[in-house]
């Protein structure tokens, strides 16, 4: 029976094996190293992605067309005007005594002061690029593609109706019953046009009891005292005058 042979293990070999084992213990695995790097980069990457998403959303919203306001230009040609709260009240400047020429003329001057120089007419040269009706053409400004701001057309109609009523009342007082049918046609146009404007705008302000002296205890409203949300009229008139095509206040 052959004796068992034992190979001699040197102390150096044992030391090397021990060192290698220690290094294996100290040295992290490849996946562990990757995991550590991912853990370190997690928050910077998350922050970067959030900033990127916010930037993209801001860019989309910025280039998205804003929703038109009621009564505004749908084409973006006319700027957006500021809004302001206004309380309606009786203003005697816009109603005459229906008797004297002096009072009637003074009332018409007040109405006329609401109209800007140029009458609210302006040019849109490239009108075919927008959703617009055909332009107006006036012989004294040939080649101009003319459009009108609706607010001043509406005021023109109210001014005409006020003037017509004053003249009609004075005629009746003087027992003059003559009538120009052309004025009736214009009246019909203005009534229908203002009806459209009122129904389009749809003012839903809540009105209360009339404040007119002597009628405070009679159930009903005269429209005064309520706060309305309005466009800044002075800004609109200033814009119209900057874009005016003439110095006239009625026709060009």
GROMACS elastic network, one bead per residue, 0.5 to 0.9 nm:
[ bonds ]
;  ai    aj funct       b0    kb
    2     5     6  0.85526   500
    6     9     6  0.88736   500
    9    12     6  0.83543   500
    9    13     6  0.68979   500
    9    14     6  0.74195   500
   10    13     6  0.54687   500
   10    14     6  0.66990   500
   10    15     6  0.88784   500
   11    14     6  0.51825   500
   11    15     6  0.62295   500
   11    16     6  0.87833   500
   12    15     6  0.50566   500
   12    16     6  0.62673   500
   12    17     6  0.86819   500
   13    16     6  0.51826   500
   13    17     6  0.62655   500
   13    18     6  0.86171   500
   14    17     6  0.51813   500
   14    18     6  0.61902   500
   14    19     6  0.86814   500
   15    18     6  0.50590   500
   15    19     6  0.61689   500
   15    20     6  0.85999   500
   16    19     6  0.50813   500
   16    20     6  0.60789   500
   16    21     6  0.85231   500
   17    20     6  0.51357   500
   17    21     6  0.61735   500
   17    22     6  0.86581   500
   18    21     6  0.51433   500
   18    22     6  0.62677   500
   18    23     6  0.86817   500
   19    22     6  0.50633   500
   19    23     6  0.61636   500
   19    24     6  0.85905   500
   20    23     6  0.50538   500
   20    24     6  0.61241   500
   20    25     6  0.85738   500
   21    24     6  0.50566   500
   21    25     6  0.62398   500
   21    26     6  0.86789   500
   22    25     6  0.50245   500
   22    26     6  0.61534   500
   22    27     6  0.84956   500
   23    27     6  0.57592   500
   24    27     6  0.51911   500
   24    28     6  0.76285   500
   24    29     6  0.87633   500
   25    28     6  0.73373   500
   28    31     6  0.82450   500
   28    32     6  0.60913   500
   28    33     6  0.64521   500
   29    32     6  0.51582   500
   29    33     6  0.63522   500
   29    34     6  0.88147   500
   30    33     6  0.51759   500
   30    34     6  0.63558   500
   30    35     6  0.86545   500
   31    34     6  0.50163   500
   31    35     6  0.60321   500
   31    36     6  0.85470   500
   32    36     6  0.61756   500
   32    37     6  0.86862   500
   33    36     6  0.51155   500
   33    37     6  0.63231   500
   33    38     6  0.86779   500
   34    37     6  0.51355   500
   34    38     6  0.61669   500
   34    39     6  0.85525   500
   35    38     6  0.50909   500
   35    39     6  0.61004   500
   35    40     6  0.86322   500
   36    39     6  0.50490   500
   36    40     6  0.62418   500
   36    41     6  0.87113   500
   37    40     6  0.50835   500
   37    41     6  0.61797   500
   37    42     6  0.84512   500
   38    41     6  0.51243   500
   38    42     6  0.58116   500
   39    42     6  0.52072   500
   39    43     6  0.80336   500
   40    43     6  0.72732   500
   40    44     6  0.82408   500
   41    44     6  0.55724   500
   41    45     6  0.60280   500
   41    46     6  0.84773   500
   42    45     6  0.53913   500
   42    46     6  0.60835   500
   42    47     6  0.86428   500
   43    47     6  0.60133   500
   43    48     6  0.84807   500
   44    47     6  0.51172   500
   44    48     6  0.61140   500
   44    49     6  0.86467   500
   45    48     6  0.50449   500
   45    49     6  0.61711   500
   45    50     6  0.86373   500
   46    49     6  0.51694   500
   46    50     6  0.62214   500
   46    51     6  0.86965   500
   47    50     6  0.51652   500
   47    51     6  0.62621   500
   47    52     6  0.86377   500
   48    51     6  0.52002   500
   48    52     6  0.61832   500
   48    53     6  0.86930   500
   49    52     6  0.50063   500
   49    53     6  0.61434   500
   49    54     6  0.86072   500
   50    53     6  0.51239   500
   50    54     6  0.61613   500
   50    55     6  0.85412   500
   51    54     6  0.51451   500
   51    55     6  0.60815   500
   51    56     6  0.86211   500
   52    55     6  0.51160   500
   52    56     6  0.62115   500
   52    57     6  0.86836   500
   53    56     6  0.51461   500
   53    57     6  0.62110   500
   53    58     6  0.85913   500
   54    57     6  0.51314   500
   54    58     6  0.60708   500
   54    59     6  0.85600   500
   55    58     6  0.51098   500
   55    59     6  0.61482   500
   55    60     6  0.86627   500
   56    59     6  0.51158   500
   56    60     6  0.62316   500
   56    61     6  0.86839   500
   57    60     6  0.51143   500
   57    61     6  0.61737   500
   57    62     6  0.84449   500
   58    61     6  0.51638   500
   58    62     6  0.59167   500
   58    63     6  0.86256   500
   59    62     6  0.50307   500
   59    63     6  0.62544   500
   59    64     6  0.84920   500
   60    63     6  0.54059   500
   60    64     6  0.60380   500
   61    65     6  0.81568   500
   61    66     6  0.87886   500
   62    65     6  0.79484   500
   62    66     6  0.88424   500
   63    66     6  0.87834   500
   65    68     6  0.86055   500
   66    69     6  0.89496   500
   67    74     6  0.88289   500
   68    71     6  0.83126   500
   68    72     6  0.63144   500
   68    73     6  0.73182   500
   68    74     6  0.59981   500
   68    75     6  0.88688   500
   68    76     6  0.85359   500
   69    72     6  0.53752   500
   69    73     6  0.82004   500
   69    74     6  0.84162   500
   69    80     6  0.87635   500
   70    73     6  0.87961   500
   70   200     6  0.79226   500
   70   201     6  0.62748   500
   70   202     6  0.87511   500
   71    74     6  0.88081   500
   71   197     6  0.86033   500
   71   200     6  0.74074   500
   71   201     6  0.60620   500
   72    75     6  0.89215   500
   72    76     6  0.86389   500
   72    78     6  0.78856   500
   72    79     6  0.88186   500
   72    80     6  0.77757   500
   73    76     6  0.59716   500
   73    77     6  0.67990   500
   73    78     6  0.59810   500
   73    79     6  0.82311   500
   73    80     6  0.87774   500
   74    77     6  0.80194   500
   74    78     6  0.86945   500
   74   131     6  0.79601   500
   75    78     6  0.77431   500
   75   130     6  0.62044   500
   75   131     6  0.66649   500
   75   132     6  0.82965   500
   76    79     6  0.67372   500
   76    80     6  0.85163   500
   77   124     6  0.84256   500
   77   130     6  0.89541   500
   78    81     6  0.89688   500
   78   239     6  0.88070   500
   79   239     6  0.87054   500
   81   231     6  0.62947   500
   81   232     6  0.63623   500
   81   233     6  0.85999   500
   81   235     6  0.66178   500
   81   236     6  0.70085   500
   82   230     6  0.85492   500
   82   231     6  0.59253   500
   82   232     6  0.56626   500
   82   235     6  0.78562   500
   83   229     6  0.66853   500
   83   230     6  0.54799   500
   83   232     6  0.56731   500
   84   228     6  0.82431   500
   84   229     6  0.58231   500
   84   230     6  0.53281   500
   84   231     6  0.61335   500
   84   232     6  0.62136   500
   85   227     6  0.61967   500
   85   228     6  0.55566   500
   85   230     6  0.60518   500
   85   231     6  0.86075   500
   86   226     6  0.81509   500
   86   227     6  0.53639   500
   86   228     6  0.51736   500
   86   229     6  0.63984   500
   86   230     6  0.66494   500
   87   224     6  0.70805   500
   87   225     6  0.57325   500
   87   226     6  0.54690   500
   87   228     6  0.61168   500
   87   229     6  0.89418   500
   88   223     6  0.68183   500
   88   225     6  0.58479   500
   88   226     6  0.63096   500
   88   227     6  0.69284   500
   88   228     6  0.75203   500
   89   211     6  0.89383   500
   89   223     6  0.76769   500
   89   225     6  0.64059   500
   89   226     6  0.86777   500
   90   212     6  0.84092   500
   90   222     6  0.88223   500
   90   223     6  0.89093   500
   90   224     6  0.68773   500
   91    94     6  0.63911   500
   91    95     6  0.79604   500
   92    95     6  0.54878   500
   92    96     6  0.76863   500
   92   107     6  0.88408   500
   93    96     6  0.74011   500
   93   106     6  0.80681   500
   93   107     6  0.60145   500
   93   110     6  0.65256   500
   93   111     6  0.85948   500
   94   106     6  0.87987   500
   94   107     6  0.53748   500
   94   108     6  0.76393   500
   94   110     6  0.63734   500
   94   111     6  0.65979   500
   94   162     6  0.85417   500
   95    98     6  0.80672   500
   95   103     6  0.86493   500
   95   104     6  0.80468   500
   95   107     6  0.60876   500
   95   108     6  0.88433   500
   95   162     6  0.78125   500
   96    99     6  0.77657   500
   96   100     6  0.82862   500
   96   102     6  0.89626   500
   96   103     6  0.53076   500
   96   104     6  0.52030   500
   96   105     6  0.83493   500
   96   106     6  0.77079   500
   96   107     6  0.56478   500
   96   108     6  0.86341   500
   96   162     6  0.89968   500
   96   166     6  0.76163   500
   97   100     6  0.67619   500
   97   103     6  0.60816   500
   97   104     6  0.70837   500
   97   166     6  0.85467   500
   98   101     6  0.84401   500
   98   103     6  0.75324   500
   98   104     6  0.66615   500
   98   165     6  0.82995   500
   98   166     6  0.52699   500
   98   167     6  0.79261   500
   98   169     6  0.64853   500
   98   170     6  0.66215   500
   99   102     6  0.87793   500
   99   103     6  0.74885   500
   99   104     6  0.75716   500
   99   166     6  0.77921   500
   99   169     6  0.77216   500
   99   170     6  0.59976   500
   99   173     6  0.82648   500
  100   103     6  0.54315   500
  100   104     6  0.63102   500
  100   105     6  0.86484   500
  100   170     6  0.81561   500
  101   104     6  0.50917   500
  101   105     6  0.59737   500
  101   106     6  0.84371   500
  102   105     6  0.53049   500
  102   106     6  0.61251   500
  102   107     6  0.86388   500
  103   106     6  0.50954   500
  103   107     6  0.61762   500
  103   108     6  0.86884   500
  104   107     6  0.51651   500
  104   108     6  0.63148   500
  104   109     6  0.87886   500
  104   163     6  0.77506   500
  104   166     6  0.69314   500
  104   167     6  0.85389   500
  105   108     6  0.50546   500
  105   109     6  0.62868   500
  105   110     6  0.88320   500
  106   109     6  0.51390   500
  106   110     6  0.65537   500
  106   111     6  0.89498   500
  107   110     6  0.51901   500
  107   111     6  0.65058   500
  107   112     6  0.86658   500
  107   162     6  0.89908   500
  107   163     6  0.87340   500
  108   111     6  0.50634   500
  108   112     6  0.60191   500
  108   113     6  0.85834   500
  108   159     6  0.72853   500
  108   162     6  0.83181   500
  108   163     6  0.71098   500
  109   113     6  0.61274   500
  109   114     6  0.89385   500
  110   113     6  0.51570   500
  110   114     6  0.69728   500
  111   114     6  0.55215   500
  111   115     6  0.73614   500
  111   155     6  0.80269   500
  111   156     6  0.83876   500
  111   158     6  0.86894   500
  111   159     6  0.60302   500
  112   115     6  0.54460   500
  112   116     6  0.84099   500
  112   156     6  0.84728   500
  112   159     6  0.77945   500
  112   249     6  0.76926   500
  113   116     6  0.73195   500
  114   152     6  0.83067   500
  114   155     6  0.78063   500
  114   237     6  0.81633   500
  115   118     6  0.83204   500
  115   119     6  0.59382   500
  115   120     6  0.73586   500
  115   152     6  0.63850   500
  115   155     6  0.75873   500
  115   156     6  0.77743   500
  115   237     6  0.75227   500
  115   249     6  0.62460   500
  115   250     6  0.82480   500
  116   119     6  0.53966   500
  116   120     6  0.62615   500
  116   152     6  0.81859   500
  116   237     6  0.56986   500
  116   238     6  0.75824   500
  116   240     6  0.66471   500
  116   241     6  0.58168   500
  116   244     6  0.85305   500
  116   247     6  0.88601   500
  116   248     6  0.85676   500
  116   249     6  0.62873   500
  117   120     6  0.73720   500
  117   237     6  0.87417   500
  117   240     6  0.78858   500
  117   241     6  0.56287   500
  117   244     6  0.68469   500
  117   245     6  0.88497   500
  117   246     6  0.71601   500
  117   247     6  0.51150   500
  117   248     6  0.56203   500
  117   249     6  0.50544   500
  117   250     6  0.85835   500
  118   121     6  0.58720   500
  118   122     6  0.79157   500
  118   240     6  0.74590   500
  118   241     6  0.63065   500
  118   243     6  0.81622   500
  118   245     6  0.58037   500
  118   247     6  0.50693   500
  118   248     6  0.50553   500
  118   249     6  0.52299   500
  118   250     6  0.74277   500
  118   251     6  0.81124   500
  118   252     6  0.70488   500
  119   122     6  0.88377   500
  119   148     6  0.81113   500
  119   149     6  0.87262   500
  119   152     6  0.69247   500
  119   153     6  0.83748   500
  119   156     6  0.89395   500
  119   240     6  0.79662   500
  119   241     6  0.82171   500
  119   244     6  0.75778   500
  119   245     6  0.88539   500
  119   246     6  0.82534   500
  119   247     6  0.81568   500
  119   248     6  0.64008   500
  119   250     6  0.52797   500
  119   251     6  0.69319   500
  119   252     6  0.76663   500
  120   147     6  0.84505   500
  120   148     6  0.56270   500
  120   149     6  0.53809   500
  120   150     6  0.81459   500
  120   151     6  0.82087   500
  120   152     6  0.58321   500
  120   153     6  0.77872   500
  120   237     6  0.77953   500
  120   240     6  0.53413   500
  120   241     6  0.72581   500
  120   243     6  0.83358   500
  120   244     6  0.68297   500
  120   245     6  0.89475   500
  120   249     6  0.79178   500
  120   250     6  0.87601   500
  121   146     6  0.65300   500
  121   147     6  0.56518   500
  121   149     6  0.64694   500
  121   152     6  0.88181   500
  121   240     6  0.73586   500
  121   241     6  0.89137   500
  121   243     6  0.78457   500
  121   244     6  0.60862   500
  121   245     6  0.67175   500
  121   246     6  0.85325   500
  121   251     6  0.87121   500
  121   252     6  0.78793   500
  122   144     6  0.89813   500
  122   145     6  0.82026   500
  122   146     6  0.56161   500
  122   147     6  0.55385   500
  122   148     6  0.62783   500
  122   149     6  0.78843   500
  122   240     6  0.73651   500
  122   243     6  0.56494   500
  122   244     6  0.54834   500
  122   245     6  0.60641   500
  123   127     6  0.87654   500
  123   135     6  0.87146   500
  123   144     6  0.63322   500
  123   145     6  0.52881   500
  123   147     6  0.60369   500
  123   148     6  0.85911   500
  123   243     6  0.76819   500
  123   244     6  0.82230   500
  123   245     6  0.75507   500
  124   127     6  0.53481   500
  124   135     6  0.83752   500
  124   144     6  0.81159   500
  124   145     6  0.57751   500
  124   146     6  0.65042   500
  124   147     6  0.70452   500
  125   128     6  0.84359   500
  125   144     6  0.70695   500
  125   145     6  0.55873   500
  125   146     6  0.81940   500
  126   129     6  0.58582   500
  126   130     6  0.77833   500
  126   145     6  0.83104   500
  127   130     6  0.55515   500
  127   131     6  0.78822   500
  127   132     6  0.65922   500
  127   133     6  0.85706   500
  127   134     6  0.81977   500
  127   135     6  0.77965   500
  127   145     6  0.75209   500
  128   131     6  0.75173   500
  128   132     6  0.73730   500
  128   134     6  0.86775   500
  129   132     6  0.84989   500
  132   135     6  0.80557   500
  133   147     6  0.89181   500
  134   145     6  0.85846   500
  134   146     6  0.89982   500
  134   147     6  0.86780   500
  135   144     6  0.86642   500
  135   145     6  0.52941   500
  135   146     6  0.52429   500
  135   147     6  0.57953   500
  136   144     6  0.82095   500
  136   145     6  0.62104   500
  136   147     6  0.62622   500
  136   148     6  0.87656   500
  137   140     6  0.89425   500
  137   141     6  0.76618   500
  137   142     6  0.69819   500
  137   143     6  0.73758   500
  137   144     6  0.64936   500
  137   145     6  0.63078   500
  137   146     6  0.62212   500
  138   141     6  0.56021   500
  138   142     6  0.62812   500
  138   143     6  0.84476   500
  138   144     6  0.77028   500
  138   145     6  0.89170   500
  138   146     6  0.80304   500
  138   252     6  0.71129   500
  139   142     6  0.54049   500
  139   143     6  0.87340   500
  140   252     6  0.74790   500
  141   144     6  0.60887   500
  141   245     6  0.81541   500
  141   252     6  0.80986   500
  142   145     6  0.87459   500
  146   245     6  0.87945   500
  148   151     6  0.86392   500
  148   152     6  0.77201   500
  148   153     6  0.72308   500
  149   152     6  0.59405   500
  149   153     6  0.68149   500
  149   240     6  0.79091   500
  150   153     6  0.50733   500
  150   154     6  0.61671   500
  150   155     6  0.86607   500
  150   197     6  0.87726   500
  151   154     6  0.51337   500
  151   155     6  0.62785   500
  151   156     6  0.86046   500
  151   197     6  0.89420   500
  152   156     6  0.59387   500
  152   157     6  0.85156   500
  152   237     6  0.88345   500
  153   157     6  0.63039   500
  153   158     6  0.88300   500
  154   157     6  0.51388   500
  154   158     6  0.64418   500
  154   159     6  0.86851   500
  154   190     6  0.77834   500
  154   193     6  0.74360   500
  154   194     6  0.62656   500
  154   197     6  0.78216   500
  155   158     6  0.50843   500
  155   159     6  0.60796   500
  155   160     6  0.85292   500
  156   159     6  0.50669   500
  156   160     6  0.61431   500
  156   161     6  0.86950   500
  156   190     6  0.88561   500
  156   250     6  0.81025   500
  157   160     6  0.50519   500
  157   161     6  0.62192   500
  157   162     6  0.86103   500
  157   186     6  0.85169   500
  157   187     6  0.80073   500
  157   189     6  0.85190   500
  157   190     6  0.52494   500
  157   191     6  0.80366   500
  157   193     6  0.82751   500
  157   194     6  0.76908   500
  158   161     6  0.51058   500
  158   162     6  0.61321   500
  158   163     6  0.85666   500
  158   190     6  0.74349   500
  158   191     6  0.86993   500
  158   194     6  0.81775   500
  159   162     6  0.51542   500
  159   163     6  0.61693   500
  159   164     6  0.85619   500
  160   163     6  0.51147   500
  160   164     6  0.60150   500
  160   165     6  0.85799   500
  160   186     6  0.85441   500
  160   187     6  0.79005   500
  160   190     6  0.83778   500
  161   164     6  0.50329   500
  161   165     6  0.61068   500
  161   166     6  0.86133   500
  161   186     6  0.88204   500
  161   187     6  0.65161   500
  161   190     6  0.77007   500
  161   191     6  0.86246   500
  162   165     6  0.52730   500
  162   166     6  0.63070   500
  162   167     6  0.87508   500
  163   166     6  0.52049   500
  163   167     6  0.62380   500
  163   168     6  0.85486   500
  164   167     6  0.52448   500
  164   168     6  0.60319   500
  164   169     6  0.85952   500
  164   183     6  0.78573   500
  164   187     6  0.84231   500
  165   168     6  0.50446   500
  165   169     6  0.60845   500
  165   170     6  0.85837   500
  166   169     6  0.52482   500
  166   170     6  0.62490   500
  166   171     6  0.86158   500
  167   170     6  0.51556   500
  167   171     6  0.61192   500
  167   172     6  0.86759   500
  168   171     6  0.50268   500
  168   172     6  0.62181   500
  168   173     6  0.86279   500
  168   176     6  0.87923   500
  168   177     6  0.85364   500
  168   179     6  0.85726   500
  169   172     6  0.51198   500
  169   173     6  0.61701   500
  169   174     6  0.86096   500
  170   173     6  0.50465   500
  170   174     6  0.62400   500
  170   175     6  0.85468   500
  170   176     6  0.84264   500
  171   174     6  0.50380   500
  171   175     6  0.60466   500
  171   177     6  0.66466   500
  171   178     6  0.81381   500
  172   176     6  0.55121   500
  172   177     6  0.63021   500
  173   176     6  0.75553   500
  174   177     6  0.86723   500
  176   179     6  0.88366   500
  179   182     6  0.88561   500
  179   183     6  0.82198   500
  179   184     6  0.85860   500
  180   183     6  0.56859   500
  180   184     6  0.70834   500
  181   185     6  0.65215   500
  181   186     6  0.88489   500
  182   185     6  0.51978   500
  182   186     6  0.64765   500
  182   187     6  0.87028   500
  183   186     6  0.50428   500
  183   187     6  0.60967   500
  183   188     6  0.86376   500
  184   188     6  0.61829   500
  184   189     6  0.86045   500
  185   188     6  0.51567   500
  185   189     6  0.62835   500
  185   190     6  0.87101   500
  186   189     6  0.50590   500
  186   190     6  0.61888   500
  186   191     6  0.86739   500
  187   190     6  0.50914   500
  187   191     6  0.61341   500
  187   192     6  0.85927   500
  188   191     6  0.52565   500
  188   192     6  0.62446   500
  188   193     6  0.84874   500
  189   192     6  0.53538   500
  189   193     6  0.59915   500
  189   194     6  0.85805   500
  190   194     6  0.59550   500
  190   195     6  0.83057   500
  191   194     6  0.53699   500
  191   195     6  0.60866   500
  191   196     6  0.87231   500
  192   195     6  0.50034   500
  192   196     6  0.63181   500
  192   197     6  0.87940   500
  193   196     6  0.51545   500
  193   197     6  0.64081   500
  193   198     6  0.88363   500
  194   198     6  0.61358   500
  194   199     6  0.85384   500
  195   198     6  0.52637   500
  195   199     6  0.61625   500
  195   200     6  0.84214   500
  196   199     6  0.52991   500
  196   200     6  0.59287   500
  196   201     6  0.85897   500
  197   200     6  0.50750   500
  197   201     6  0.61420   500
  197   202     6  0.84881   500
  198   201     6  0.53801   500
  198   202     6  0.60675   500
  198   203     6  0.76236   500
  199   202     6  0.51685   500
  199   203     6  0.82708   500
  200   203     6  0.88047   500
  203   206     6  0.89562   500
  203   228     6  0.81871   500
  203   229     6  0.87903   500
  204   228     6  0.87319   500
  205   226     6  0.72306   500
  205   227     6  0.72350   500
  205   228     6  0.59576   500
  205   229     6  0.80876   500
  206   226     6  0.67658   500
  206   227     6  0.82824   500
  206   228     6  0.86468   500
  207   210     6  0.86705   500
  207   221     6  0.68903   500
  207   222     6  0.83559   500
  207   223     6  0.58616   500
  207   224     6  0.74754   500
  207   225     6  0.74731   500
  207   226     6  0.54285   500
  207   227     6  0.84700   500
  208   211     6  0.87855   500
  208   220     6  0.77325   500
  208   221     6  0.58434   500
  208   222     6  0.82897   500
  208   223     6  0.72653   500
  208   224     6  0.79467   500
  208   225     6  0.74657   500
  208   226     6  0.70387   500
  209   216     6  0.69777   500
  209   217     6  0.83819   500
  209   218     6  0.83473   500
  209   219     6  0.66843   500
  209   220     6  0.56447   500
  209   222     6  0.74667   500
  209   223     6  0.81895   500
  209   224     6  0.84152   500
  209   225     6  0.85488   500
  210   213     6  0.86087   500
  210   215     6  0.67102   500
  210   216     6  0.58102   500
  210   217     6  0.84311   500
  210   218     6  0.80073   500
  210   219     6  0.77259   500
  210   220     6  0.59126   500
  210   223     6  0.68225   500
  210   224     6  0.66271   500
  210   225     6  0.80524   500
  211   214     6  0.85255   500
  211   215     6  0.70194   500
  211   216     6  0.56218   500
  211   221     6  0.77697   500
  211   222     6  0.71986   500
  211   223     6  0.85930   500
  211   224     6  0.65674   500
  211   225     6  0.72604   500
  212   215     6  0.55330   500
  212   216     6  0.63173   500
  212   221     6  0.89740   500
  212   222     6  0.74007   500
  212   224     6  0.83736   500
  213   216     6  0.62965   500
  214   217     6  0.75783   500
  214   218     6  0.83846   500
  215   218     6  0.51775   500
  215   219     6  0.81029   500
  215   220     6  0.84729   500
  216   219     6  0.76848   500
  216   220     6  0.85852   500
  217   220     6  0.87129   500
  218   221     6  0.89342   500
  221   224     6  0.75606   500
  222   225     6  0.88572   500
  223   226     6  0.68415   500
  224   227     6  0.86641   500
  230   233     6  0.80983   500
  231   234     6  0.88870   500
  231   235     6  0.83893   500
  231   236     6  0.81457   500
  232   235     6  0.55161   500
  232   236     6  0.66700   500
  233   236     6  0.51298   500
  233   237     6  0.62420   500
  233   238     6  0.85678   500
  234   237     6  0.51602   500
  234   238     6  0.60440   500
  234   239     6  0.85763   500
  235   238     6  0.50854   500
  235   239     6  0.61624   500
  235   240     6  0.86362   500
  236   239     6  0.51659   500
  236   240     6  0.62331   500
  236   241     6  0.87570   500
  237   240     6  0.50441   500
  237   241     6  0.62595   500
  237   242     6  0.87214   500
  238   241     6  0.52247   500
  238   242     6  0.63515   500
  238   243     6  0.88680   500
  239   242     6  0.51751   500
  239   243     6  0.64527   500
  239   244     6  0.86446   500
  240   243     6  0.52501   500
  240   244     6  0.59642   500
  241   245     6  0.85911   500
  241   247     6  0.88170   500
  242   245     6  0.89886   500
  244   247     6  0.74357   500
  245   248     6  0.87295   500
  245   252     6  0.74943   500
  246   249     6  0.83258   500
  246   252     6  0.62517   500
  247   252     6  0.81387   500
  248   251     6  0.66936   500
  248   252     6  0.62051   500
  249   252     6  0.78057   500
